[in-house]
Amino acid sequence: MTCGSCAARVQRVLAKTQGVAEAQVNLATARAQVTLERPVPAADLQARVAKIGYTLTPVAEVPPAAAEDDPEERARRSWRRRVLLVAPAAVFAVATMLAGPTLMEEWRWRLALFAVATLVQFGIGWPFLREAARRARRGSANMDTLIAVGTLAAYGFSVVQLVTGGMELYFETAILLIAFLTLGRYFEARARGRAGQAIRALLELGAKQARVLRDGAEVMVPVEQVTVGDLLRIRPGEKVPSTVRCWTGPARWTNPC
């Protein structure tokens, strides 16, 4: 998922699946939490999400990844490399704009601008084009569609002008658009990575085991095995291993503690 509309679309598709009571999709953590009314095979959810161009994998099947293999970290490094590569092209485009129309009469400069714009459009800007094409194949659109249409329009019109000898070239527009958007995606990937790390760290603070009283004895079990009706013993200083209802006085209950 690349933007909020992607997360909203996945959430909408999951929520409309028969047997699903509620679905919540978090863009920062790239996680979907699905509440079921009845048992629903994971394959059904995966198939519905695959139809709109995304991949759904049960959490239990995701192997623990090293820090260097984290998808968010890889995305941040990828966009950072693209920012460094597009920076000289952006400087070249600004210099072209400041030079004025006189410079556009030089055919060598025009060809140089065409070459730089082509590399930026189909090299640096390839992730935008790829995602826009993926969305188009499934009859949907997102922010990448808008970016692809805008930059390709400026680039395509400029190519026609270059071939026909026209003077209205907008190669620098396409270059600067992709440069600014690439920088924005880098900042977004960095912010998402930090937000995801903070959320995961917060989730890790929860208790991993529960002290359950069964047959008069205390048994330590994984928190996932705690069921309705279990009697828990929580000693001073321990974390509450589950959402519980706490007695606070006559006819008063709070949920949670």
C-alpha positions in Angstrom: 0.0 0.0 0.0 1.3 3.4 -1.0 -1.3 5.9 0.3 -4.4 6.2 2.5 -6.7 5.4 -0.4 -4.9 2.0 -0.8 -5.6 1.2 2.9 -9.2 2.3 2.6 -9.8 0.2 -0.5 -8.3 -2.9 1.1 -10.4 -2.3 4.3 -13.6 -1.8 2.2 -13.0 -5.1 0.3 -12.3 -7.1 3.5 -15.3 -5.6 5.3 -17.6 -6.6 2.5 -16.6 -10.2 2.6 -19.3 -12.6 3.8 -18.6 -13.7 7.3 -16.6 -10.6 8.2 -18.0 -8.4 11.0 -15.4 -5.7 10.9 -12.1 -4.9 9.2 -9.4 -2.4 10.2 -6.4 -1.7 8.0 -3.4 0.3 9.3 -1.2 1.9 6.7 1.7 2.6 9.0 2.1 -1.0 10.1 0.7 -2.6 6.9 -1.5 -4.8 9.0 -5.2 -5.7 8.7 -7.2 -6.8 11.7 -10.4 -8.7 10.8 -13.2 -9.6 13.1 -15.2 -12.6 11.9 -18.9 -13.4 12.5 -18.2 -17.0 11.5 -15.2 -19.0 10.4 -13.9 -17.7 7.0 -11.0 -19.4 5.2 -7.9 -17.2 4.9 -7.8 -18.1 1.2 -11.1 -16.4 0.6 -9.8 -13.1 2.1 -6.5 -13.4 0.2 -8.3 -14.0 -3.1 -10.5 -10.9 -2.6 -7.5 -8.7 -1.8 -5.6 -10.2 -4.7 -8.3 -9.1 -7.1 -7.6 -5.4 -6.4 -3.8 -5.8 -6.7 -2.6 -6.4 -3.1 -1.2 -9.4 -1.2 -2.6 -10.6 2.1 -0.5 -12.9 4.4 -1.6 -14.3 7.7 0.6 -13.0 10.6 1.4 -16.5 11.7 2.9 -17.2 8.3 5.2 -14.2 8.2 8.7 -15.2 9.2 10.6 -12.8 11.6 12.7 -10.5 9.5 16.0 -9.0 10.3 16.4 -5.2 10.6 18.0 -5.0 7.2 15.2 -7.1 5.6 12.4 -5.0 7.0 10.1 -3.8 4.1 9.8 -0.3 5.5 13.5 0.0 5.8 14.0 -1.2 2.3 11.5 1.3 1.0 13.2 4.1 2.8 16.6 3.2 1.4 15.1 2.9 -2.1 13.5 6.3 -2.0 16.6 7.9 -0.5 18.7 6.5 -3.4 16.2 7.9 -5.9 16.3 11.3 -4.2 20.1 11.4 -4.5 19.9 10.4 -8.2 17.2 12.9 -9.2 18.8 15.8 -7.4 21.3 16.7 -10.2 18.5 16.4 -12.8 16.4 18.8 -10.8 19.2 21.3 -10.6 19.7 20.9 -14.4 15.9 21.5 -15.0 15.9 24.6 -12.8 19.0 26.0 -14.6 17.1 25.4 -17.9 14.1 27.3 -16.7 16.2 30.2 -15.5 18.1 30.4 -18.7 15.0 31.4 -20.6 13.7 30.6 -24.1 17.0 31.5 -25.8 18.6 28.4 -24.6 15.8 26.3 -26.1 16.9 27.3 -29.6 20.1 25.2 -29.1 19.4 21.7 -30.4 22.1 20.2 -28.3 20.5 21.6 -25.2 17.1 20.4 -26.3 18.4 16.9 -26.8 20.2 17.0 -23.5 17.0 18.0 -21.8 15.2 15.2 -23.6 17.7 12.6 -22.4 17.6 13.7 -18.8 13.8 13.8 -18.8 13.6 10.3 -20.3 16.0 8.9 -17.6 14.0 10.6 -14.8 10.6 9.7 -16.2 11.2 6.0 -16.8 14.0 5.5 -14.3 13.5 7.5 -11.2 9.7 7.7 -11.8 9.3 4.0 -12.6 7.6 3.1 -9.2 4.8 5.7 -10.0 4.3 4.3 -13.5 4.3 0.7 -12.3 1.7 1.3 -9.6 -0.5 3.3 -11.9 -0.4 0.5 -14.5 -1.2 -2.0 -11.8 -4.2 0.0 -10.7 -5.4 0.6 -14.3 -5.4 -3.2 -15.0 -7.9 -3.6 -12.2 -10.0 -0.6 -13.0 -9.0 1.5 -10.0 -6.9 4.6 -9.4 -4.8 6.1 -6.6 -2.3 8.9 -6.2 0.2 7.1 -8.4 -2.3 7.3 -11.3 -2.5 11.1 -10.9 1.3 11.4 -10.9 1.7 9.1 -13.9 -0.9 11.0 -16.0 0.5 14.4 -15.1 4.2 13.6 -15.8 3.5 11.6 -18.9 1.4 14.4 -20.3 4.2 16.9 -19.9 6.8 14.5 -21.2 4.7 13.3 -24.2 3.7 16.8 -25.3 7.4 17.8 -25.1 8.4 14.9 -27.2 5.9 15.9 -29.9 7.2 19.5 -29.8 10.8 18.3 -30.0 10.1 16.1 -33.1 8.0 18.8 -34.9 10.4 21.6 -34.1 8.2 23.3 -31.6 9.5 25.5 -28.8 7.1 24.7 -26.1 9.0 22.1 -24.1 7.9 21.0 -20.7 10.6 18.4 -19.9 11.7 20.4 -16.9 8.1 20.3 -15.5 8.1 16.5 -15.6 11.6 16.3 -14.0 10.7 18.7 -11.2 7.4 17.0 -10.5 9.0 13.6 -10.1 11.9 15.1 -8.1 9.5 16.7 -5.5 7.3 13.7 -5.4 10.2 11.4 -4.9 11.4 13.6 -2.0 7.9 13.5 -0.6 7.8 9.7 -0.8 11.1 9.5 1.0 9.9 11.6 3.9 6.7 9.5 3.9 8.6 6.2 4.0 10.8 7.5 6.8 7.8 8.7 8.9 5.9 5.5 8.3 8.9 3.5 9.3 9.2 5.4 12.6 5.5 5.2 13.3 5.4 1.5 12.6 8.4 0.9 14.9 6.7 2.9 17.7 3.4 1.0 17.3 5.2 -2.4 17.3 7.3 -1.4 20.3 4.1 -0.5 22.1 2.5 -3.8 21.2 5.5 -5.6 22.5 5.0 -4.1 26.0 1.9 -6.4 26.5 2.1 -9.5 28.5 3.1 -12.7 26.7 1.9 -15.2 29.3 -1.0 -15.4 31.7 -1.1 -17.0 35.2 -4.3 -19.1 35.0 -5.9 -20.9 38.0 -6.9 -24.4 36.9 -7.8 -27.2 39.3 -6.5 -25.2 42.2 -3.1 -24.8 40.6 -1.4 -21.9 38.8 -0.5 -22.6 35.2 1.4 -20.3 33.0 0.0 -20.3 29.5 0.4 -18.1 26.4 -1.9 -15.1 26.5 -3.5 -16.4 23.2 -4.9 -19.4 25.1 -6.8 -17.4 27.7 -10.5 -18.0 27.2 -13.7 -16.6 28.6 -14.3 -18.0 32.1 -10.6 -18.4 33.0 -9.6 -17.2 36.4 -6.4 -15.2 36.2 -4.1 -14.3 39.1 -2.1 -11.1 38.6 0.6 -10.4 41.1 1.7 -6.9 42.1 3.8 -5.3 39.4 2.7 -7.8 36.7 1.1 -6.7 33.4 -2.6 -7.5 32.8 -2.4 -10.3 30.2 -5.9 -9.8 28.8 -8.8 -7.4 28.5 -10.7 -8.1 31.8 -13.7 -6.7 33.7 -12.7 -5.3 37.0 -14.9 -5.0 40.1 -14.9 -1.4 41.4 -17.8 -1.4 43.9 -21.4 -2.4 44.3 -23.0 -3.0 40.9 -20.1 -1.3 39.1 -17.9 -2.8 36.5 -15.2 -1.2 34.3 -13.8 -2.6 31.1 -10.9 -2.7 31.0 -9.1 -2.1 34.4 
